């Protein structure tokens, strides 16, 4: 991204980032803005996720989270126009963009009859209510570009090591030195970090007084590989839900993931029920054609949007299981966990009934009779 190139008409040297931004600003953005289209960066993010090759991405543990997943998680965390959202491994800014979309939509609804207040609130959201940390300079540039295309919002995107260097405060602007009042934490951490990445979660949640945290992480981090961080987290946070995800990184990484949702600042009560969902069938059909577009590699073949919304509604108690069209008692469980921090996965709570049924008996008898008749006809038995 930082490799310089020469602009022919002036012989100036210009970075690729500036060239791309200038082209987008002059030739693309006017069309979208004239149509009041606020989802341009979401589409850009999909393109980046599909086509941009991250140098040594696998070795450096870099995987961009699909936009439909970032939106799903922002909804689970109940982001609204007053939320203060941060991400300790921001990547290209996908979570912050999805959160911003929800915040702006909520503000638009709240200030329908007050355009001036809406404009002021939008400016406040973009300037003060989003914060992201990204350690890699090249990926950080993608985040800045994404946020700039949303008309700023980049003031609190930091090129910094969130574990070692970040203080939890605004680091620039007129609020520099003040604590960022985060009440929503969204994260897809590098899984090579301690606790499969849960070290980032512990660091951030210690700085939060209340709110929600929604984490996309390697699923086995919840079955023991995230210790000791998962155990420590329960001392001051409540696990609300555990969602076994589909193969969302197909073609990018071979890893099974889960989404863990927490209520921050409230110690987990072991007598409280946690919601577990097996979301293996999320309505999308995925392929891994290296030179194909996202429309080919990711297709909605089973009402994916409705399925994701139904999980959100079920987890947030907006819908009962009996009223669900796609989520059944086969893939939804409510169960308790211990305070050990090693029993958070769906499979650990799925009870398999091994009691033989009448149909099992009939099948065994039928199979035996079929074998016996065949053996007698072949003269193998009398």
ABEGO torsion letter per residue (X at the ends): XABBBBBAAAGBBBBAAAAAAAAAAAAAAAAAAAAGBAAAAAAAAAAAAAABBBBGAAAAGBBBBBAAAAAAAAAAAGBBAABBBBBABAEAGAAAAAAAAAAAAAAAAAAAABAAAAAAAAAAAAAAABBBBBABAAAAAAAAAAAAAAGEGAAABBBBBAAAABAGBBABEAABGBBBBBABBBBBBBAABBGGGAAAAAAAAAABABEBBBBBBBAAAAAGAAOAAAAAAAAABBBABBBBBBBAABGABBBBBBBBBBBBGBBBBAABBBBBBBAABAGBBBBBBAABBAAAABBBAAGAAAAAAAAAAAAAGABBAAABAABBAAABBBBBBBAAGABABAAAABBBBABBBAAAAAAAAAAAAAAAAAAAAAGABX
